[in-house]
Amino acid sequence: MSLYQPEPVEISTRMRPGEWTEASLEELVSTYQAKILAMGAAVSDVLTEVVRNDDGSVAVAVSWNKGTYADEPEGGAFTITESTNTQSTNTQSGADTAGA
């Protein structure tokens, strides 16, 4: 008998402007992905979403939609979705100003 639970799993957080840098964001995403994989997810079943807001905040969600069957095939690559919430057209320099 299996204790398989088909409900999706998600690890997520929001960070305010100045609370993160590109390096810390990348490390956080990698940590969340590793935690989901340690729960038994196949790499191809892990969905990563990073939303950068106009105010400099960021929302991160890493999820695993387990599907119907516990023994789904493994393999593939992470699916990463990144979006920017903008209400007007903005230009952003390449300089990292998150810690300023």
Secondary structure, 3 states (H helix, E strand, C coil): CCCCCCCCEEEEEEECCCCCCHHHHHHHHHHHHHHHHHCCCCHHHEEEEEEEECCCCEEEEEEECCCCCCCCCCCCCCEEEEEEECCCCCCCCCCCCCCC
